[in-house]
């Protein structure tokens, strides 16, 4: 497995690479510039000296050489001393650099020129040039550059030290954050606090992202806990019905009795299936944008009412459905059945006389009863508040708003805003 390096090690490595590259480029540029200046200086000097020497030798055609402190000129290759090792095919009027045997420093420059003497004869003039002062200056330039390089290295080391300190300070909160997360228990989903130190934008974004991720995990866990809590209660009633109906079937063989118990078993199984489907939908993520709108009909509401009508048995309570115009809703039938069914169960259970009205408008679905109101809980009715929690969760999932209000003249109103006010 490839070894992971710390941010300080990576910073040091890349800084060292950049520093070495900068120093190398600096010396390469200095050397190239000095060489080009030396060649340019030699070219200009040789052109000037050659022109001057040609003028002098033309007036004295018998002279075959001309020697000064910095230059030597010879007419014809045969008159060039043997210690000048030059090529006979030199180009004309071009300064050629000849290095010393060690190959590092310049020995001399040579230029081959064509001259015509007073007799009209053509001859090659070889001019050799060496500038000791320029060579000394060149050595001084390199020495000064070496001194500058040493100073640059010292400055780079100081800069690197400062960068490492800055890197350590910037990475310290990350190290603290890492240790903080390692010490956390698996059940600790409380918000992460930004460590003390330099609070950078990147660190803040990281902590915010981690907290958002923890919130999603927490919500997922809460949904699973809610499923267990809801399922343990809501499935108990149909299971008791199934158990009771099964037990009663063993005591009678009358066709009417059997059909009645079979009907009870069928309704209990349907109720269990609806609850499981709805509760499972509350615990998983769904793309609600893909959910298609559908029309809410009076028959659908009537079917929901019939499922809970037994709660009004022997009670002077009447119900009615007020649906004057068709409306479109964006919620599955099963979820709506559980949502409205829970509210109807509470309304039927809490109303001893009077009426329960299911009112549907384009903006909301309301269930209005003339029962005991919100301050009291009906005796013997278990799960009165749990059903409301399920209803709230269903509304929250599908983007609806749920409210439970007291009526001015008694009873309460449970309303679902289909198009919540923004």
DRENNUZA-411122 format. One record per residue (C-alpha): x, y, z; residue number from 0. Coordinates in Angstrom, 2 decimals, padded with zeros to 5 digits. Example, Ala and Ser with C-alpha at 12.3 -4.5 7.8 and 13.67 -1.06 7.14 Angstrom:
REM DRENNUZA-411122
(node (012.30, -004.50, 007.80), 0)
(node (013.67, -001.06, 007.14), 1)
END
This chain:
REM DRENNUZA-411122
(node (000.00, 000.00, 000.00), 0)
(node (001.31, 003.44, -000.94), 1)
(node (002.48, 005.41, 002.09), 2)
(node (000.40, 008.50, 002.83), 3)
(node (002.37, 011.66, 003.50), 4)
(node (001.44, 014.53, 005.75), 5)
(node (000.66, 017.99, 004.45), 6)
(node (003.97, 019.27, 005.89), 7)
(node (005.97, 016.62, 004.04), 8)
(node (004.17, 017.38, 000.77), 9)
(node (004.72, 021.13, 001.31), 10)
(node (008.44, 020.57, 001.96), 11)
(node (008.85, 018.32, -001.10), 12)
(node (007.16, 020.64, -003.59), 13)
(node (008.85, 023.73, -002.13), 14)
(node (012.25, 022.04, -002.42), 15)
(node (011.55, 021.10, -006.05), 16)
(node (010.51, 024.68, -006.87), 17)
(node (013.56, 026.13, -005.04), 18)
(node (016.03, 023.86, -006.85), 19)
(node (014.36, 024.64, -010.18), 20)
(node (014.56, 028.40, -009.50), 21)
(node (018.28, 028.26, -008.59), 22)
(node (019.07, 026.07, -011.61), 23)
(node (017.18, 028.36, -013.99), 24)
(node (018.90, 031.39, -012.45), 25)
(node (022.43, 030.02, -013.03), 26)
(node (021.53, 028.80, -016.51), 27)
(node (020.22, 032.24, -017.46), 28)
(node (023.28, 033.99, -015.99), 29)
(node (025.71, 031.72, -017.79), 30)
(node (023.80, 032.01, -021.07), 31)
(node (023.61, 035.81, -020.77), 32)
(node (027.33, 036.15, -019.96), 33)
(node (028.29, 033.90, -022.89), 34)
(node (026.10, 035.86, -025.30), 35)
(node (027.52, 039.17, -024.06), 36)
(node (031.06, 037.85, -024.40), 37)
(node (030.42, 036.70, -027.97), 38)
(node (028.74, 040.01, -028.86), 39)
(node (031.64, 041.95, -027.35), 40)
(node (034.18, 039.84, -029.27), 41)
(node (032.25, 040.19, -032.54), 42)
(node (032.14, 043.98, -032.27), 43)
(node (035.77, 044.24, -031.17), 44)
(node (037.02, 041.95, -033.96), 45)
(node (035.03, 043.81, -036.62), 46)
(node (036.46, 047.11, -035.43), 47)
(node (040.03, 045.81, -035.16), 48)
(node (039.85, 043.98, -038.50), 49)
(node (038.70, 047.12, -040.27), 50)
(node (041.48, 049.12, -038.66), 51)
(node (044.16, 046.51, -039.44), 52)
(node (043.05, 046.14, -043.07), 53)
(node (043.47, 049.87, -043.54), 54)
(node (046.95, 049.78, -042.06), 55)
(node (048.13, 046.66, -043.94), 56)
(node (046.83, 048.00, -047.27), 57)
(node (049.30, 050.86, -046.95), 58)
(node (052.10, 048.40, -046.09), 59)
(node (051.50, 045.34, -048.25), 60)
(node (054.83, 043.84, -047.21), 61)
(node (053.71, 043.44, -043.61), 62)
(node (052.15, 040.03, -042.94), 63)
(node (051.26, 040.48, -039.28), 64)
(node (050.04, 043.10, -036.85), 65)
(node (050.16, 042.56, -033.08), 66)
(node (048.64, 044.67, -030.26), 67)
(node (048.07, 044.06, -026.55), 68)
(node (044.68, 042.38, -027.04), 69)
(node (044.85, 041.17, -030.64), 70)
(node (047.07, 039.55, -033.26), 71)
(node (046.47, 039.61, -037.03), 72)
(node (048.12, 037.48, -039.71), 73)
(node (047.82, 037.57, -043.50), 74)
(node (047.35, 034.08, -044.88), 75)
(node (046.98, 030.82, -042.97), 76)
(node (050.67, 029.96, -043.53), 77)
(node (051.77, 032.93, -041.40), 78)
(node (049.53, 031.97, -038.44), 79)
(node (051.67, 030.56, -035.58), 80)
(node (051.28, 026.84, -034.96), 81)
(node (050.04, 027.28, -031.35), 82)
(node (046.80, 028.75, -032.76), 83)
(node (044.78, 025.62, -033.43), 84)
(node (042.16, 026.75, -035.94), 85)
(node (040.19, 025.24, -038.76), 86)
(node (041.13, 026.33, -042.28), 87)
(node (037.42, 026.35, -043.27), 88)
(node (036.43, 029.14, -040.89), 89)
(node (033.43, 031.26, -042.03), 90)
(node (034.16, 034.85, -043.02), 91)
(node (033.43, 037.81, -040.73), 92)
(node (032.17, 035.70, -037.82), 93)
(node (033.71, 035.59, -034.36), 94)
(node (034.50, 032.00, -033.38), 95)
(node (035.15, 031.14, -029.73), 96)
(node (038.06, 028.78, -029.03), 97)
(node (038.10, 027.17, -025.57), 98)
(node (041.08, 026.23, -023.49), 99)
(node (042.01, 022.53, -023.35), 100)
(node (039.96, 022.09, -020.13), 101)
(node (036.88, 023.20, -022.11), 102)
(node (035.52, 025.61, -019.47), 103)
(node (037.01, 029.07, -020.15), 104)
(node (037.66, 030.98, -023.36), 105)
(node (041.16, 030.84, -024.83), 106)
(node (040.60, 033.38, -027.59), 107)
(node (038.26, 034.49, -030.39), 108)
(node (039.23, 034.33, -034.04), 109)
(node (037.72, 036.01, -037.11), 110)
(node (038.58, 035.26, -040.74), 111)
(node (038.25, 038.23, -043.14), 112)
(node (038.94, 038.81, -046.82), 113)
(node (041.28, 041.73, -047.57), 114)
(node (042.56, 043.28, -050.82), 115)
(node (045.95, 044.98, -050.77), 116)
(node (047.07, 047.89, -052.92), 117)
(node (048.32, 045.53, -055.64), 118)
(node (044.78, 044.15, -056.07), 119)
(node (045.68, 040.76, -054.57), 120)
(node (043.19, 039.01, -052.29), 121)
(node (044.29, 037.39, -049.03), 122)
(node (042.72, 035.98, -045.89), 123)
(node (043.27, 037.92, -042.73), 124)
(node (043.10, 036.00, -039.41), 125)
(node (042.56, 038.17, -036.37), 126)
(node (042.85, 036.72, -032.85), 127)
(node (041.33, 038.54, -029.89), 128)
(node (041.55, 037.99, -026.14), 129)
(node (040.26, 040.41, -023.49), 130)
(node (041.75, 039.66, -020.07), 131)
(node (039.70, 042.42, -018.43), 132)
(node (036.44, 040.90, -019.69), 133)
(node (037.53, 037.46, -018.48), 134)
(node (038.22, 038.88, -015.04), 135)
(node (034.85, 040.62, -015.09), 136)
(node (033.20, 037.34, -016.08), 137)
(node (034.82, 035.56, -013.14), 138)
(node (033.65, 038.34, -010.83), 139)
(node (030.13, 038.03, -012.21), 140)
(node (030.07, 034.30, -011.43), 141)
(node (031.46, 034.90, -007.94), 142)
(node (028.82, 037.52, -007.25), 143)
(node (026.13, 035.17, -008.54), 144)
(node (027.39, 032.43, -006.26), 145)
(node (027.15, 034.84, -003.33), 146)
(node (023.65, 035.79, -004.44), 147)
(node (022.78, 032.11, -004.75), 148)
(node (023.95, 031.49, -001.17), 149)
(node (021.84, 034.41, 000.03), 150)
(node (018.91, 033.09, -002.02), 151)
(node (019.29, 029.63, -000.47), 152)
(node (019.29, 031.17, 003.02), 153)
(node (016.17, 033.17, 002.16), 154)
(node (014.53, 030.06, 000.72), 155)
(node (015.29, 028.13, 003.90), 156)
(node (013.79, 030.94, 005.98), 157)
(node (010.74, 031.05, 003.68), 158)
(node (010.39, 027.26, 003.86), 159)
(node (010.52, 027.38, 007.66), 160)
(node (007.81, 030.05, 007.71), 161)
(node (005.68, 028.05, 005.26), 162)
(node (006.03, 024.90, 007.37), 163)
(node (004.94, 026.87, 010.45), 164)
(node (001.98, 028.27, 008.54), 165)
(node (001.15, 024.79, 007.22), 166)
(node (001.33, 023.38, 010.75), 167)
(node (-000.95, 026.13, 012.06), 168)
(node (-003.46, 025.63, 009.25), 169)
(node (-003.46, 021.83, 009.62), 170)
(node (-003.65, 021.84, 013.43), 171)
(node (-007.47, 022.31, 013.48), 172)
(node (-007.78, 019.37, 011.06), 173)
(node (-005.71, 017.18, 013.38), 174)
(node (-007.85, 018.26, 016.34), 175)
(node (-010.99, 017.55, 014.30), 176)
(node (-009.67, 014.09, 013.40), 177)
(node (-008.96, 013.22, 017.05), 178)
(node (-012.37, 014.64, 018.03), 179)
(node (-014.13, 012.36, 015.54), 180)
(node (-012.05, 009.34, 016.57), 181)
(node (-013.05, 009.79, 020.22), 182)
(node (-016.76, 010.02, 019.37), 183)
(node (-019.00, 007.06, 020.03), 184)
(node (-021.04, 005.57, 017.21), 185)
(node (-024.27, 006.92, 018.76), 186)
(node (-023.00, 010.49, 019.19), 187)
(node (-024.58, 012.50, 016.37), 188)
(node (-024.42, 015.88, 018.09), 189)
(node (-023.16, 018.81, 015.97), 190)
(node (-019.39, 018.98, 015.46), 191)
(node (-017.79, 022.13, 016.84), 192)
(node (-015.11, 023.87, 014.77), 193)
(node (-011.77, 023.39, 016.59), 194)
(node (-009.96, 026.39, 018.02), 195)
(node (-007.30, 027.95, 015.85), 196)
(node (-007.32, 029.36, 012.36), 197)
(node (-010.90, 029.08, 011.06), 198)
(node (-010.49, 028.91, 007.31), 199)
(node (-013.34, 028.86, 004.81), 200)
(node (-012.43, 025.31, 003.79), 201)
(node (-012.48, 024.09, 007.41), 202)
(node (-015.86, 025.71, 008.02), 203)
(node (-017.28, 024.14, 004.85), 204)
(node (-015.92, 020.73, 005.90), 205)
(node (-017.47, 020.92, 009.38), 206)
(node (-020.79, 022.15, 007.95), 207)
(node (-020.81, 019.27, 005.44), 208)
(node (-020.06, 016.76, 008.21), 209)
(node (-022.87, 018.19, 010.34), 210)
(node (-025.29, 018.02, 007.41), 211)
(node (-024.24, 014.44, 006.77), 212)
(node (-024.77, 013.61, 010.46), 213)
(node (-028.21, 015.22, 010.31), 214)
(node (-029.17, 012.96, 007.41), 215)
(node (-027.95, 009.92, 009.36), 216)
(node (-029.86, 011.10, 012.44), 217)
(node (-033.03, 011.59, 010.42), 218)
(node (-032.64, 008.13, 008.92), 219)
(node (-032.23, 006.61, 012.39), 220)
(node (-035.24, 008.57, 013.66), 221)
(node (-037.31, 007.28, 010.76), 222)
(node (-036.37, 003.71, 011.58), 223)
(node (-037.16, 004.25, 015.26), 224)
(node (-040.46, 005.84, 014.29), 225)
(node (-041.24, 002.83, 012.09), 226)
(node (-040.63, 000.47, 015.01), 227)
(node (-042.70, 002.64, 017.33), 228)
(node (-045.56, 003.07, 014.89), 229)
(node (-045.53, -000.52, 013.73), 230)
(node (-045.58, -001.93, 017.25), 231)
(node (-048.76, 000.04, 017.98), 232)
(node (-050.62, 000.25, 014.70), 233)
(node (-050.22, -003.41, 013.82), 234)
(node (-051.38, -004.58, 017.23), 235)
(node (-055.08, -003.76, 016.58), 236)
(node (-055.43, -005.68, 013.28), 237)
(node (-053.46, -008.56, 014.75), 238)
(node (-055.88, -008.72, 017.69), 239)
(node (-058.79, -008.66, 015.22), 240)
(node (-057.22, -011.51, 013.24), 241)
(node (-056.57, -013.49, 016.41), 242)
(node (-060.14, -012.91, 017.69), 243)
(node (-061.76, -013.76, 014.35), 244)
(node (-059.69, -016.93, 014.06), 245)
(node (-060.69, -017.97, 017.56), 246)
(node (-064.41, -017.30, 016.89), 247)
(node (-064.36, -019.34, 013.68), 248)
(node (-063.74, -022.42, 015.77), 249)
(node (-067.03, -021.98, 017.68), 250)
(node (-069.53, -021.71, 014.85), 251)
(node (-070.12, -023.09, 011.37), 252)
(node (-073.03, -020.82, 010.41), 253)
(node (-072.44, -019.34, 006.94), 254)
(node (-073.41, -015.81, 008.01), 255)
(node (-071.06, -015.95, 010.98), 256)
(node (-068.21, -017.32, 008.87), 257)
(node (-068.71, -014.61, 006.24), 258)
(node (-068.72, -011.96, 008.93), 259)
(node (-065.43, -013.20, 010.42), 260)
(node (-063.92, -013.60, 006.98), 261)
(node (-064.81, -009.99, 006.26), 262)
(node (-063.17, -008.92, 009.53), 263)
(node (-060.04, -010.89, 008.63), 264)
(node (-059.93, -009.34, 005.16), 265)
(node (-060.28, -005.78, 006.52), 266)
(node (-057.61, -006.42, 009.17), 267)
(node (-055.19, -007.79, 006.55), 268)
(node (-055.83, -004.81, 004.25), 269)
(node (-055.31, -002.43, 007.16), 270)
(node (-052.02, -004.14, 008.07), 271)
(node (-050.86, -004.03, 004.47), 272)
(node (-051.70, -000.31, 004.18), 273)
(node (-049.91, 000.53, 007.40), 274)
(node (-046.78, -001.44, 006.50), 275)
(node (-046.66, 000.16, 003.03), 276)
(node (-047.07, 003.67, 004.46), 277)
(node (-044.64, 003.21, 007.33), 278)
(node (-042.01, 001.76, 005.02), 279)
(node (-042.41, 004.77, 002.72), 280)
(node (-041.75, 007.06, 005.70), 281)
(node (-038.42, 005.35, 006.42), 282)
(node (-036.93, 005.51, 002.92), 283)
(node (-035.86, 008.33, 000.66), 284)
(node (-038.06, 008.91, -002.40), 285)
(node (-037.85, 011.25, -005.35), 286)
(node (-041.12, 013.14, -004.89), 287)
(node (-040.63, 014.97, -008.20), 288)
(node (-041.42, 011.70, -009.98), 289)
(node (-044.74, 011.35, -008.10), 290)
(node (-047.71, 011.98, -010.41), 291)
(node (-050.66, 014.16, -009.44), 292)
(node (-054.03, 012.42, -009.24), 293)
(node (-057.63, 013.39, -008.62), 294)
(node (-059.16, 013.02, -005.15), 295)
(node (-062.71, 011.68, -005.47), 296)
(node (-065.62, 011.44, -003.08), 297)
(node (-065.67, 007.66, -003.52), 298)
(node (-062.10, 007.44, -002.24), 299)
(node (-063.02, 009.42, 000.88), 300)
(node (-066.17, 007.35, 001.35), 301)
(node (-064.08, 004.18, 001.27), 302)
(node (-061.80, 005.58, 004.00), 303)
(node (-064.82, 006.50, 006.13), 304)
(node (-066.34, 003.02, 005.77), 305)
(node (-063.11, 001.46, 007.11), 306)
(node (-063.61, 003.25, 010.45), 307)
(node (-067.38, 003.55, 010.61), 308)
(node (-067.58, 000.86, 013.28), 309)
(node (-066.24, 003.45, 015.77), 310)
(node (-069.59, 005.31, 015.49), 311)
(node (-071.64, 002.21, 016.35), 312)
(node (-074.38, 003.05, 018.83), 313)
(node (-073.40, 006.75, 018.79), 314)
(node (-075.75, 009.59, 017.75), 315)
(node (-073.12, 010.90, 015.38), 316)
(node (-073.52, 011.51, 011.71), 317)
(node (-070.85, 012.19, 009.10), 318)
(node (-070.85, 013.91, 005.75), 319)
(node (-068.35, 014.55, 002.96), 320)
(node (-068.25, 018.03, 001.45), 321)
(node (-066.46, 017.90, -001.90), 322)
(node (-067.92, 020.36, -004.37), 323)
(node (-065.04, 020.51, -006.86), 324)
(node (-062.50, 017.91, -007.89), 325)
(node (-058.95, 018.61, -006.75), 326)
(node (-055.56, 017.16, -007.63), 327)
(node (-053.26, 015.85, -004.95), 328)
(node (-049.73, 014.46, -005.02), 329)
(node (-049.76, 011.61, -002.52), 330)
(node (-050.20, 007.83, -002.97), 331)
(node (-053.62, 006.36, -002.20), 332)
(node (-052.28, 004.18, 000.60), 333)
(node (-050.57, 007.10, 002.37), 334)
(node (-053.68, 009.28, 002.05), 335)
(node (-055.78, 006.45, 003.44), 336)
(node (-053.58, 006.20, 006.54), 337)
(node (-053.37, 009.99, 006.89), 338)
(node (-057.10, 010.71, 006.68), 339)
(node (-057.95, 007.44, 008.42), 340)
(node (-055.92, 008.37, 011.52), 341)
(node (-057.67, 011.74, 011.73), 342)
(node (-061.07, 010.11, 011.26), 343)
(node (-060.34, 007.53, 013.96), 344)
(node (-059.51, 010.31, 016.39), 345)
(node (-062.59, 012.30, 015.39), 346)
(node (-064.94, 009.28, 015.63), 347)
(node (-063.44, 008.18, 018.95), 348)
(node (-063.60, 011.65, 020.53), 349)
(node (-067.14, 012.53, 019.37), 350)
(node (-070.01, 011.14, 021.45), 351)
(node (-072.76, 013.09, 019.68), 352)
(node (-073.09, 015.58, 016.90), 353)
(node (-071.28, 015.29, 013.60), 354)
(node (-067.97, 014.74, 011.81), 355)
(node (-067.51, 016.66, 008.56), 356)
(node (-064.85, 015.91, 005.93), 357)
(node (-064.49, 019.19, 004.03), 358)
(node (-062.35, 019.32, 000.88), 359)
(node (-061.36, 022.54, -000.91), 360)
(node (-058.64, 023.22, -003.49), 361)
(node (-056.44, 024.46, -000.63), 362)
(node (-056.99, 022.00, 002.19), 363)
(node (-058.65, 018.88, 003.58), 364)
(node (-060.38, 019.47, 006.93), 365)
(node (-061.94, 017.03, 009.40), 366)
(node (-064.23, 018.91, 011.78), 367)
(node (-065.89, 017.23, 014.76), 368)
(node (-068.09, 018.25, 017.68), 369)
(node (-066.22, 016.14, 020.18), 370)
(node (-064.32, 016.78, 023.41), 371)
(node (-061.65, 019.06, 021.87), 372)
(node (-057.92, 019.00, 022.34), 373)
(node (-057.73, 019.37, 026.13), 374)
(node (-059.06, 015.90, 026.92), 375)
(node (-058.22, 012.37, 025.87), 376)
(node (-061.05, 009.90, 025.29), 377)
(node (-061.15, 007.18, 027.90), 378)
(node (-060.02, 003.79, 026.68), 379)
(node (-058.69, 005.07, 023.35), 380)
(node (-055.02, 004.05, 023.03), 381)
(node (-052.66, 005.73, 020.64), 382)
(node (-054.62, 008.95, 020.28), 383)
(node (-051.39, 011.00, 020.03), 384)
(node (-049.39, 008.39, 018.08), 385)
(node (-051.80, 008.49, 015.17), 386)
(node (-051.33, 012.26, 014.98), 387)
(node (-047.55, 011.80, 014.90), 388)
(node (-047.91, 009.46, 011.94), 389)
(node (-050.16, 012.00, 010.23), 390)
(node (-047.63, 014.79, 010.81), 391)
(node (-044.81, 012.65, 009.39), 392)
(node (-046.84, 011.80, 006.29), 393)
(node (-047.67, 015.49, 005.72), 394)
(node (-044.03, 016.48, 006.21), 395)
(node (-042.85, 013.85, 003.72), 396)
(node (-045.17, 015.05, 000.94), 397)
(node (-044.73, 018.78, 001.59), 398)
(node (-048.12, 019.41, 003.26), 399)
(node (-048.83, 021.33, 006.46), 400)
(node (-050.80, 019.79, 009.31), 401)
(node (-052.68, 021.73, 011.99), 402)
(node (-054.92, 020.67, 014.87), 403)
(node (-057.17, 023.46, 016.18), 404)
(node (-060.02, 023.86, 018.66), 405)
(node (-063.38, 024.86, 017.24), 406)
(node (-064.96, 027.97, 018.82), 407)
(node (-068.21, 026.04, 019.61), 408)
(node (-066.61, 022.78, 020.76), 409)
(node (-064.72, 019.96, 019.17), 410)
(node (-061.63, 020.34, 017.03), 411)
(node (-060.53, 020.77, 013.47), 412)
(node (-057.72, 018.76, 011.88), 413)
(node (-056.68, 020.34, 008.59), 414)
(node (-054.16, 019.41, 005.93), 415)
(node (-052.98, 022.32, 003.77), 416)
(node (-052.51, 020.85, 000.28), 417)
(node (-050.98, 024.10, -001.01), 418)
(node (-049.13, 025.56, 002.01), 419)
(node (-048.63, 029.32, 002.13), 420)
(node (-045.02, 030.15, 001.15), 421)
END
